[in-house]
């Protein structure tokens, strides 16, 4: 018998394995992180400027429990953590609001249960490289893994890794929406690289009828005669050509996409799970519809080995798609949306609205919101609603996605709105029905069970 050839200690271990059902010696790995059982909670944009931990509503704490129960959790960090140090200098252009929060807010995200954040977005360089560096330092000090910013392009592209009971996770963060000075640059042997974010640029191709193309050539020839004879015209970053079916498409920048796919493949060698996230405002005709290029990017990274693709940026929900058995979330909208209580703004933002040194941040926000009118964030209900997906894998395969609808307090006062809570049944169904409608063109069936959206492969 096998037991007669084992030491007394080994016989004891074998007996315990048989009694407890431990998979050792039973054809399965005894290593938990080798079994392919894994859950990840996902959230969209976190613009956090006020503490979360003081609050205690059941709907609030229930959402926190959902995040904490997952094997790991992700959120996009769309705010900068610093104390206006000497190296933290407002850039000449920002993502709109110059985003900043007290460094202790990083600990509030950790309190929620998040352990990984993306930093590539249109606010990464609001306070130049110093602001991004400080943000990364404070986030990592709070226990958050950070991807998407670096001292050069290779560092910005590089994954951040998190070790979890369900396996090692690689997070890759990219952005398509940014001012060009925010983009990281390559390092050379004889010249340092440029600090910045990891970009995924795109190209816009417009097809015109023969008559419209002739009119464009004629108009542009007034200041550049060579346009009169060009078959294809590149002007203002847009490529114009003649075609039978007029229209507009966007395509990924080939070089950026090749770089990103190489990083995805490398991450797959170093981790069991690969997560790719992109900050992408660009849509196709409507804010809720993803642009062509980001659909191409999402599917390409899955083809290269990514297990989940997460989009954010437009501040509204976009479709959910299952591509080759892996989930794609084109936008998870907002998770924490406290952009109206950012403490200070630089001179440039005040003067843009005709304000002077005697004005203060709260008044700046009032004037800005009034100027935007019906298109302002406070006026748009969709900006204050979202979902928190929990993606479950079993044996390495996608088993289920549970979509928990949340509200951020539409129409509540400014000091209140912006933090997430689980919704009531009626609002939850409205949010999930809307997401189901957006996802239907991508072939995704979304059911609702006990107030939670369910997607199964």
N, C-alpha and C positions, 0 to 999 in steps of 0.2 A: 504494500500500500504506500501511497505518496507520503502519508503522515509518518510512517516508520523511518523514512529517509530524511526527515526534517528535524532540526534541533527543537528543544522544548520551547524556546522563544518564538521560533518560526511557526510551530504548531499553534501557539496561542494567538498570533496575529491572524493566521488562516482561519481559526475558529471564529474570531471576532468579525472578520470580513464576511463569513458565511451568515452569522447571526444577524449582523447589522445591514446586510445587503450592500455593503461597500463594493464597488465594481472591481477592486483589485483582484487579479487572478480569475476574473469572470468574463474576460473578453472586452472590458471597457477600461479606459484610462482611470487611474486613481487620482489624477490631477484634475481638479474642478475646472481649471481654466482651459482644459483640453477637450471639454465635452460639447462645446458649441451652444451652451445654454446661456443666454445673455439678454438683458433688457436695457434700453436706453431711453430716457426721457428727454424730450427736445423742446426748446422754447425759441421764440423769435428774438426781436430786438429788446435789449435791456438798456434803457436810458434811466438809470437809477440815480436820483439826487437826494432821496430821503430814506430814512431807515425803514426797514421792513419788520424787524424783530419785535417791535412793541405791540403788534396787532394780534388779535386773538379770535376773530370771528371763525366759526366752524367751517365756513366756505373757503376762508383764507388758509387756515391750518390744514384743511383737507387737501387743498391743492399742494401745499408744501409736502405733505405726507406722500402724495403720488410721486413727486419728484424724488424724494429721499428713498422710496422703496425700490427704485430702479437700480440696476447694477452700476450705471453711471449716468450723468446728466450733462447736457450742453445748453448754453445760451450765447447769443451774440452780444458782445460787449460794445455798445455804441456810445460810450462815454469815456472820458479820460480821467484818471486818478492822479492828482498832483496838488501842490500847495503854492503854485505860482512862483516856483524857484527861479533862480537867475537864468537857468538854461531852458526855461519854459516860456517860449515867446510866441505870441499870436501870429499865425501865418497870414499872408496877404489875402488868402481865400480860404473859406471853410466849407463844411457841408451844409451851411445855413446858420444854425445856432452853433456857436463855439462851445462844444460840449466839455463840461468839467464837473466833477463831483469830489467830495472829500475822500481821501484815500481809504478811510474806514469803510466806505461802501463796498469795497471788495470783499470784506468779511461778511457783509450782509448777503452777498450772492453765495458765499460758501455756506452761510447759515441756511439758505434755501435748500442746499443739497447739490448745487452745481460743482463740478470739479474740472470742467474744461470750457474755455471761452475762445471765440474768434475775435481778432482785432483788426482784420482787414475790412475797412468800410470807409465811407466818405467823410468820416470825422477822425480817422487815424492820426492825421497830421495837422489838426486844427491848431495845435500849439507846437508845431514844428517837431523835430526829432526828439527834443527834450521832453515834451509832453508824452509822446509815445513810449519813450524809454521808462519814464517814471510810472506810467500806467502798467507796463509789463512787470516792473519790479514789485509794485504794490499788489498786483493780482497774484503773482507767483508767491509772494510772502503770505497771502491768504490761503494758499493751497490750490490755486487755480492754474491749470496748464493753459498756456497762451500760444496761439499760432496766428500767423498772418502778418507780423511785422518783424523786420530785422535790420541789421546794420548794412546789409547789402541784399541783392536779389536772392542769392542762395539761402541766406538765413531767413528771409521773409517767406520763401517757398517751403522751407523745411517743416515737417510734421512736428507737432507736440505729442508726446506719448503719456498715456495714463495706464497704470497697472490696476486691474480690477479683479475681483474673484472670478469673473466670467471671461477673463483674457485681457491681453494687452490691446489698448486702443490707440490708433494713430489719428490725430486731428489735423486736417489740411484746410487752411483758410485762404480764400481768394476774394477779390472784389472786382466788379466791372464798373462801379459808379464811384468816381473820384476825380479830383482835379489832377492834372498831369504831374504837377510837382510832387504829389504824394507817392508816386510810383518808385519802388526800389530799383536800383541799378546794379549791373554786374560789377564785380570786383576784378581788377587786373593785377598782374604781378607788379606793374609800375604805377598803379593808381587805385586808391581805395574806392569801394563801391558807394552808392548813394543810399542812405537809410530811407526806409519807406515800406509800403505795403506790397503784398503779392498780387499782381494784376492779372485779370483776364480781360484783355481788350477785345474789341469787336469792330467789324467793318460793316458799313451800311451800303447796300447795293440797290440802286433805283433803276427800274426798267421803264423807259418812256416809249410812246408811240413815235413813228418817224417824224410827224409834224412837230411834236413837242421837243424832240431831240434837236431838230433843225432850229427851232426857236431858241433853245438853250445855247447852242453853238453861236448863234447870231448875237445874242445878248452878251455872252461872255467875251466875244471877240472884240468888243469895244475897248477893253483894257488889257486883253492878252490875245493878240491876233492869232497865235498858234492854235487856239481852241477851235477856230473855224474849220480846221481840217482834221481834227482828231475824231476817231471813231468812238472811243471811250474817253470820257472826261472825268477826272477826279478833281472835285472842287469842294472846299470846306470840309474835307474829310469824308465826303460821300462820293461813291463811284456811280456815274450815270452811263447807261448804255441803252441802245435801241433794242426793242423786243416785241414779239407778237402780243404778249400779255403784260401790260403795264402793272407795276406793283413795287413793293418795297420789301426787302428781306435783310436780316442781319446775320452775319456769320462770324464765328470765333476767329480771333487773331491766330493764325496757324502756329507761329512761334511760341506764343504764350500757352496755347493748348498742348503743344508737344512737351513743353517743360513740365506742365502740371501732370500730364499722363505719366511721365517718367517718375515723378515724385510719388504718384499713387502706386505705381508698380513697385517701387523701392519700399514704400511703407508696408505693402503686402508681404514683403520678405521679413519685416521686423515686428509685425503685429498681427494678431488674429483678426482684428476688426479695423476697417479703414473708413473714416468719416470725412466727407468733403463738404465744405460749406461755402456759399458765395453770397456776398452782399450785392444785390442786383435790383436797382430801381426800374430799369428799362422794361417796358411792356410792349405789347403788340396791339396798338389801337386803344386799349383800355388798361387802366392800372392793374386790373385783376388778372390779365392774361399775360403769361410770360413771353418775352421776346424770343424770336426764333433761335438766336445764338445761344441763349442759356439752356434751351431745351437740348440743343446739340451737345453742349458742354456736359450737362447732367448725365445724359445717356452715355457719352464717351467715357466719363470717369467710372461709371458702373461697369462698362465693358472692360475697362482696364483693371478692375478689381475692387472698386469701392463698394462698401456694403450699404451705405446710406448717403444720400445727397440732401442737403438742407439749404434752402434759399431763404433770404430775408432782405429787407430793404424798402419795399414799396409801402410798408406799414399797413397792408391789407392782406387777407388770405388769398392764396392762389392754389391751383390744383394739386392734388396728390396723384402720383402715377406709380405703378409697379412695372419696372423695366427689368427683364431677365431675372425676376424673382427678388428684386431689391427695391426698396422704397425711395421715391423722389418726392420731396416736398418743395414746390416751387416758391412758396413764401409762407412763413409762419406768422407774419404780421408782427404785432407788438406783444411783449410779455410784461415789461415795465415801461411806462411811457410818461416820464416826469420831466420832459424837456422844458416845460414852462417855469420850472423852479430852479433852473441853472442859476448859480449865484451871480456871476458877473459876465459882461460882454465887452469886447474891445471897442475902441472908438469907431472903427469902420462900420460896425453893425448899427450903431446909433445914428451916424450921419446918413446912412442909407435910407432912414425914415425921417430925416429932417430933425433929429433930436440932438441936443447938446450936452455939455458937461453937467448941467443941472438936473438932467433926467436920470432915472434909476431903472434897474432891471425889470421890476414889475410893470412900470409904465411902458417900457420898451415892448414887453410882451403884449400889452393891451393894444398899442398902436399897430404892431405887426399883425395881430389877429384881425383887427378891424380892417386893415388894408387887404388882407386875403379874403375876407368875407366868407361866402359860402364854401370856398375851397380850403378854408383853414382847418387845421386838425380838430379844434374843439367843435366845429360844426359838422364833422363827418362821423356818423355813427360807426361805420365800418372800421375806423381807426382804433376803436376802443373795444373790439371784440376779436377773439382768436380761438385757437385750440392749443392744447399741450398734448402732443402725441407721445405714447409709450410704445416703442417698437420692440416686439419680442421675437427672438430667434430660439429655435429648439433644434439641437443637433446640427447647428450651423445653417439651418434653413429658416427663412421668414415664416413665422407661424401666425402672427396677428399684429395689427396696429389698432390701438385703442386711442381715440381722439377725445380728449376731455375739453369741452367748451368753457371758455373763460370770458369774463367781462372786466374791463378796466375802469368802469364808472362813468360812462358817457353822461354828459350834462350835470355831473356833480361839480362842486366848487373846485377851483384850481388846487388848493392845498390838499384835496381829498383824492381827486381822480388820478389815475395812473398806475395804481398797484392792482395786481390780478386777484380775482376771486372766481371760484366755480359758480356757474350760472344757475338760475332756476330752470325748471323743465321747459317752460315755454321759450325763453330766450335761447336755451341750449339747442332746442330743435330748430329754431330759426337759423342759427349759425351753422349747424350741421347740414341742414337742407341746402343752404347756400353753397357750402363747400362741396356737397355732392353734385350740385349743378355745375360748378366749375370743373370738377374732376371727370365728369361724364365723357367729354370729348377725348380724354386720355385713356378711355376704356376701363376706368376704375369704378367699381360698385361699392358704395358706402351704405351700410345698414346702420340703424340706430337701435341700440339695445340698452334699456334702463338708463336712458339719457346720455349714453356714450356712443360716439361714432365708432363703427367697427369696419375695418378693411382686412380681408383675408385673401391670400394668394389663391 
